[in-house]
Amino acid sequence: MLIKIYDKTGTLKAEVSPDSSSTQVKEIQGDNVLSLSFTLPRHIALDVDDYADFEGERYWLTRQYRPRQKSTVEWSYNLKMYGVESLIKNILVIKSIDGDDEPVFSLTASPHEHVALIVSCLNRGFNTTDWKVGIVDGTDNVTIDYRGKYCDEALRELAEHVGVEYWAEGTTVNLCRCEHGESIALGYDKGLTSLDCGEASNVKFYTHLFPVGSSRNIDPAKYGASRLHLHCNQSLVDVNADKYSRVDHYEESAFADVYPRYT
């Protein structure tokens, strides 16, 4: 596969054929990185804002790059180019008040209004009108303290308030679960080359659970006990007791918030 690298004016600098170690890694609410490794018979100075297109997405260099000379006819390149998800880290959320830019302010508004503010800052920062508001979940007002907060930080905090994710589709910013395209069933020989079983080292193994219920809002005279009981007054729960030897587990904290209450 040939990848063309252009300078910021759109002038072609090089056509390269990346080797097998080249990768593209895209994270939800994180970086989108295109790592290219290739060799050329000549030296080409790559500069900030040089870009390449790959699989319908554009990636930019964020720092000057100089290749390593291996011989008089061989130059080795190992560079990283970043998608828009990485570039939004460079733009502060700014509120424009009477022509003055204010980086310290607080805003209580709907999630859509917050995203619209961030999108306007991205358009100003990149000197374009390409950025747009996409799908935005949530209707309740959210308060965010924009004190020197960058766009990616603001979107991440907003996503946490709403209980979803932020993600970009091109230059469209979405605040919702990142679900698009067709679902893929993964498995061995179905996109995966190997499967490893993990171990839940922080989970205790047991076959007999002794749950201790809460005493909150319990009237022993009426209920017949000082603590909340399981259904049918069971005192323990068997978990694979017929398969394994007996391992007891006492649990109280997990049931502390389970008690009679009036809503």
N, C-alpha and C positions, 0 to 999 in steps of 0.2 A: 504494500500500500504506500502510495506517495502522499506526503503531507507538504503543503505549500506554506512557507513562512513569509509574511509581508511586514513591511514597516508601517508606522502609524498613518502614513499617507496612502497606503494601499499598493505600494510598489513592491513587486515580487523580489524577495531576497534570495530564496533558495527553495529547491524541491528536494526533500529528504525522504529516505526509506528507512524508517525506524527498525531496530533489531527486535528480537523476541523478548528482550527484557523491558521493553517500553510498556507502560501501563496507563490506564485512566481510572482514577479512583474518585468516586462521587459520594459524599456523605449527606444525609438529611441533617439540616441545620449545621452543616460544617463545610469543609473545603471541597472544591471540585478541581482536581489536579490532573494535568496531562504531563506525564514524565516521558521524555523522549531521549533515546540513546541511538546515536548514529555516527558514521564517519563520513568525512568529505575530503576530497583531494586538495582543498584550498581553505584558507582562513576566511571566515565570515564573522564580522563583529555584530553581535546581536544586542539590541538596546531595549530599554524600557519602552513598553507599549507596542513592541513588535508582536504580531499575533498569528495564529493559525486556526483553521476551522477543522473540527473533527466530529463526525457523527451528528452534524447539524448544530453543534455548539461552538462558540468562539472562546479561545484561550489566549491570554496575554502574558508576556514576560513582565515581571515586576521589578527586575533589577538587570543591570548590564551583565552580559555573559561573554566570557572569553574561553574558547576551546583549548584543549591540551594538544600540543604538537607532539606527535609520535615519530614523525619522520618528515622529510621535505615534501612528501606527497600524501601525507595522511594526518588528518586532524580529527581528534576525538571529541564528541559533544555529548554531554549528559546534563540536560536542562529540564527545568520544571516550568510549565505554563499554567496559569490559573484562570478558571472560569469566573462568571459574574458573582457566584456565591462567595468567592474569596475576596473579590474586589470591594464588596460593600463594607468590608471591615475598615476601609480607608475613609469612609464618609461619616461625619458627625451628624446627629439629628439637631437641626438648627430651627429655631422659631424666628421668623422675620416679623419684627414689630416696628412699624413706621419707618421701614427702610433699614433698620438696624438688625444685625444678626445676633441672636441671643442663644448661647449654648447651654445656659442654665435656666431651666424652667420646669414646671410640673404641669401635667395635663390629665384631666379626668374626662374621658370620652369613650365612645363605643369603640370596639376593636377596628371597625371599618375606618373610623376617623383617624385612629393611630396609624394604621397602615397607609392611609392616604397622605398623612404628614410625612412618613418615612419615604414614600415613593416620590413626593415632591422634592425632598432633600437629595434623593438619588439622581433625579433629573437635573437638579442644579449642580450637583457635584460632578456629574459626567457631561454636563453641558449638552443635554439631549432632551427629547420628549418621548423616548422609547419606553421608559418604565411606566407600568400601569398596575392598577389594583385588580387582582384576580378574585378567587373565591375566598371569602372571609367568614368564618364561623363566629358565633357568639354575638349577643345583643346587649348584655349587661355592661354598664360603664366600668372602665378599668382606669386606675390611677397609676401613672408611671412618672418617676422622677428622672427627667432628662438632664442630668448633670454630667456634662461631658460624655454622653453615652453615644456609642457608635451604632450604626444602623443594624448590624448583625446582633449586637447586644440587646437593642431595643426589641427587635423581632423575637429573639429568644425569650425575653422576659414576658412579652405579650403572649407568646404561645403557651408559656407556663400558666399564666393567669386563665387562659381560655381552656387549657387542657388539650391542646392539639399540637401541630408542628407548623413551622414556616418553611416554605420551599419556593424556589424560583423556577418557572418554566419559561426559558428564554429571559426576557426582561419583564415578565409578569409575576408579581409577588402574591403568593397564596398563603392563607392562614387557615389550614384545615389538615385533615389527615392526608398524607402523601400517598394517594392511591390513584393511579392512572394507567392506561394501557390494559392489556390482557393479563389475567392472573396466570402464574406459572407454577406447576406442581414440581417441586424439587425433590430429587432423590438420587440414589446411585445410578449412574448412566443416564440421568435426566438433569444434566447441568452440574452435578457434583461428581468429582473424581474419587472422593474418599469420604468415609463417615467415621467419626470418633465419638465415643460415649464420654460425656463429661461426668464429673462426680460432684454432687452437692455436698461439699465439705462442711457447710454451715447448717446442715439439716440433720437433726438427731434421728436415728433409727429406733423404732420401738414397735412392740406388738400389743402392749396393753397401755391404754391412755386413761389416766385418772384425772378428769376435769374437775376443777374446783370453781363453782359459780360465785357470782358476786353476792354480797350481802346488802347491797344498796336497794332501798325501797322495799325491803322484805319485812313483813310482819310475821314473826315466828308463830304467834298465837293463831293466826288465821291460815298461814301457809303450811305449818307443821314442821318447818325447818328454818334455820337461820341463813341458809344460802340457797340460791337458785339451783334447782336440780335439772338433770336431763329429762327428756321425754320418758314417761313410764318409770321415773325414778331410778333410772340406770345409774350405777356408780362408776362404771368403766366402759370403755369401748375397745373391742378387739379389732386389731388390724393385722391380717395375715397370721393370726395366732395358730392356725392349723398347719402352717408351712414352716414356721421358724420357732426357735426356742423363746422362752419368755424374756422380754425386755420391757421393763416398766418405764413410764414417763408421767411425771406430775406436771400439770399445767394450770396456772391460775391467771397470769397476766393477760393471756389471749382472750379471756372471757370477762375481763374487768368492765368492759363497756356494754355488756349484755345484761340488762336488768329491766324490771317493769317500769314503764314510764307512760305518762299521758302526753300525747302530741295534739 
